[in-house]
Amino acid sequence: MSYSYQTVGSGSGTARKTFDFGRTHVVRPKGKHQATIVWLHGLGDNGSSWSQILESLPLPNIKWICPTAPTRPVAILGGFPYTAWFDAGELSEDGPDDWEGLDASAAHIANFLSTEPSDVKVGIGGFSMGAAMALYSATACALGRYGNGNPYPISLRAVVGLSGWLPGSRGLRNKIEVSSEAARRAASLPILLSHGTCDDVVPYKNGEKCAQSLSIAGFRNLTFKTYEGIGHYTVPIEMDEVCNWLTARLGLEGSR
């Protein structure tokens, strides 16, 4: 089922853009439900492929929500339509930021988490463009607002970004430094980043720069893992690391 999110233009313009999100796949916890994580796929992918990977992980206390991004024209792919969380001219933080697309997807993701029980810890993770989206959500959580100024409603407890980059990084440090609350939230939010050194889609240096930008902006609870010789894909050792990290950060009851 598609979910449409409308954004209203500021100023005198009343232009509306509607984003139709694709199908959402949910992996139910096999044990006691202690955490819910929205996991975001990469450019051109869908929620189904990741739901199968996540279902196989030894994390019985986590409920996984795997939405599918809207299909939209993507600049880096010649304007052809692909599933994408936002428009991108390049897969790095150097390109122009599609604030409207970022905010629409961040709100769609937050919407899933807003209905979770109060005793369940919530987080966001993703791969490639999904990682970029998860990290944008992390910055919105720290700032307490989306890029458009609307309040961000969720208190995230963990964020995972595999083979990604950081949208909206310019000026992030200044925005966080002017608010003691934002600085406190940034410093306490656990983030796991990992990147392969042979990534030919989102170069390793973009992953390094992402970690650096977050660290400079005040995200102190940050882990950056390097995988030698790995390209733009995940490997079992990396997913083991994700499992161990989530179990420790979210205080899960164990792997079985």
N, C-alpha and C positions, 0 to 999 in steps of 0.2 A: 504494500500500500504506500502511495506517495504522501509525503507530508509537505505542505507548502508553507514557506516562511516569507512574509512580505516585509520589505524594507522601504521606508518612506524617505524620500529625498528631503534634505534640509533646505532652509531658506524658502524662496518663493516657488521652487519647483515641487511638484507633487508626483514626480515620476515614481512608479513602483516597479520593483523587479521581484518576480515570484520564483523561488527555487523549489523544484519538486524533487524531494529526496526519494531514493529507491527503497527496495525492500530491506527490512531489518531482520537479522538473524540473532536469536538468543540461545545461549548455552546455559542451561540451568545448573546450579551447583549440585554435585553428587552427595555432598555432606552438609554440615550446618552452614547456612548462608551468612558469611561474615563480611564479605566485600562485593561490590559491583564495579566492574571496569568496562567503560565503553572503549572498544578497540577499533581503530580506523585504518582502512585499507589504503593502498597507494593509488597513484594516478592510473585510471583505466581499469581498475579492478572492482571488486564488489565485496559485500560483507560475508557472502557465503564461503569464499575460499579461506578466509581467516577463521571463521567459526569452526571449521574442521580441524585446523591446526590447534586452536585454543582448547578444543574439547579433549584433545589427546594429552594435554599437560597435566602433571600430577598436582593440581590445585583444586581439590574438591570443594573448598569453601568459597570459591569465587563464582559469581554469576557474570557471564560475559555478554555484552550487548554489542553486536556488530552491524551498524547501519551501513547503508549504501549511499554514496554521495550523489548529488544531482548530476545529470548529464548536461554539459554546457560547453560552449566553444572555449578552447584552451589555446592561448597565444603561442606557447612554446611548441605546440603541435600544429602550427599553421592555421589556427582558428577552427580546426575540426572538432566536433563534439566528442567528448570523453567524460567518463565519470570523474569528477574532480571536486574537492572540497572548496576550492577557490580558483580563480584564474591566475596563471603564472606565466610570466615572460621568460623566466629562467628558474632553475631549481636551486636557488640560493637566496641569501638575504640581501643581495645587491639589486635585485629587480624591484620594480614598483609594487607596492602592496595593494592588493584588492581588498580594501577594508570592508566593503559591503559583503563580499563573498565570505570573508573570514568571520565576520560577525554573525551572518546568517547560519553558517555551519556551527560556530561555537554555541549559538543559542539552541540549535537543534540538539546538539550533544548534551548541553546542560539540562534540557527539557527531560531527557531520559533519566538523568540522575536525580532530578528534583522530586520524583515520586518514590524514591527508594526509602525503606524504613530508616528511622533516625539512628538506630544502633548499627547500621551497616555502613562501613567505610567505603568511600567512593573515589574512583580514580579514572584517568584517561591514558590510553596508550595508542601507539600506531607505528606504521612502517612507511618510510619515504614521505610522500605528501601527507599521509596520515600522521606521521611523527611531527611534521611541521604544524599540522592542525592541533595536535595534542599540546605542543609547546606554546602555541598562541593562546590556547585555553589556560595554560599555566600562568602566562603573563596577565591575562584578564582576571584570573583568580587573585593574583597578588595585588593588582591595581584595584580590584573590587568593582571593575567596570569593563564593558566592551570598548572597542575603539570608538563607537558612536556615542559613548557617554552613558548608555543605559547600565544599571547595576548588574553585576555578575552575581548570580544567586547561590552558587555552590561553593562549599569549602572542600577543595580537593585534598586527598591524603597521600596521593602518589601519582607521578606522571612518568611514562616510559616513552622514549623516542628512539627508534631504530632506523639508522641510515637516513636521517632527516636534516632539516635546517630550521632557522628561526625567522619566521615572518614578523614584520613589525618591530624589528630590533633597533631601528634608528630612534634615538631619543628615549629608549626604554629606561636607561639608567636615571635620566633626569626626572622622568615621570614617577619612578619609584622613590627616589631620594627626597622628593618634596613631601612625602607622607610617611610618618612613622609607622602607621598601620600597614601600609603597603610594604615597607621595608621589613617589618616583622613577619608578614605573611610570606614574602619572598624568601627570607632566611630560613624559614621553618619547613618549606614545601620540599619533600624528597623527590628528586628527579634522577632517573637513570637514562643515560645516553649511551648508545653504542654505534660503532661505525667500522666498516671494513676498509683496510688500507688500499685495496684495489677496486674500489667502487668507481665504475665508469659512468654512472648516471647522476648520482649526487656525490661529487668528489669528496674524498676524506677531509681535505682542507676545509670544506664547508661544515662538516661535522665538528672539526676542531674550533672553527670560528664561532659556531653555535654555542659550544660549551664555554668559550671565552666570553661571548656577549652576555650570556646568562650569569656567569660568575661576576663579571664587572658590574652588572645591574643589581647584584646583591643576593642572588640565589646561591646560598652557601652550602646547602645540603644536596650537593650535586656529585654524581659519580659518572665518569666518562671512561668507557671501556673500548679498547682498540682491538680489532681482530685482524691479525697479519694475513695478507694474501687473500682476504675474502672480498668478493664483489658486492653487487647490489642485490643481496638476498640474505636470508637468515640461515643459520646453521645450528645443529642441536646444542652445541656448547653455549651458544649465545642465548638460546631459549632456556637452558638450564640456569644460566645466570639470572635471567628475568624471573624465573620461578623462585630462586633462592632470595633474590632481592625483595620481591613482593611479599614472600612469606615473612621475612624479617621486618620490613617496613610497616606492614599492615597487621603484624602480630597474629598471623594465621595459625591455626591449631596444628599444622603439620602437613606433610605431603600425602598422607593417605588417610 
